[in-house]
């Protein structure tokens, strides 16, 4: 049956509509081709951040249940000097549709595989940014890092595993962190759980966890709990701990008190509290000092290079008995690693006490000075 004029008109309309759909599908596919889409996203993000963002390999994307972009071999560079700030074997970013259509700048989730962060480089880049109020990103399903590395002049953190389930302004944030920390000659395995009351550049916090200090002849396990306030600004990252509990296997001490810490061009650390008991691997105390070795008032302080190479100051008080000492962490680690070595640890100390018993003889008004002998100079 022949079509009338109206029927032929509808056929033409449908044909044109089909052609438009085909062209539209081709255009969408072209625009959403993984390489083209990835380059577009990275270019826009790079222009906004004043960074050079690139990748290598074959990216991928998905649109269900929401847009998700997978980027291989991700690299972030400072365009001023070309230095690499961040690399990642793989990065996956998920965004809600509302963000893409002009809604609030919300990110669903970010996952990073084997990222390597140059922290000093990042801080230098931050210093070049306009002075604007810090805005905390919203991550409705959080951030996850697998096998990450953070490099700093003061330390290196490797084997980083981080899980942050949720992040949003005005809401407390919880994160679990594990990794291997090396600072100078000190190496520690850590497993920590952090809660920040108001996450951002400054917040009250609690931190608890456990770890193990790499030490010969065997690792030394410990437990740690902190509560206080942290602050990150242009000069330093600082922590004021109103409560600190540290429980370690001897020769590590058991401590309770308060502390403050700052890491900038130099490292600063102060502890004021109690030495809960005298570690069994420390040198034996003479009488009558040895009669009461519980909850000794203790002060520790350090101010020096970020590799912990400068002397640590220590003050212990027991009644009228007082000891002041200075020591270097690396030398103490070497002494602990040689249980059959020197009887006294490598430190400089002065001790004053009203009475002291030695080989059955009681001495009064005693002052003792201990000086660490320097190693002999190498012979030519």
Order of alpha helices (4+ residues) and beta strands (2+ residues): alpha-alpha-beta-beta-beta-beta-alpha-beta-beta-beta-alpha-beta-beta-beta-beta-beta-beta-beta-beta-beta-beta-beta-beta-beta-alpha-beta-beta
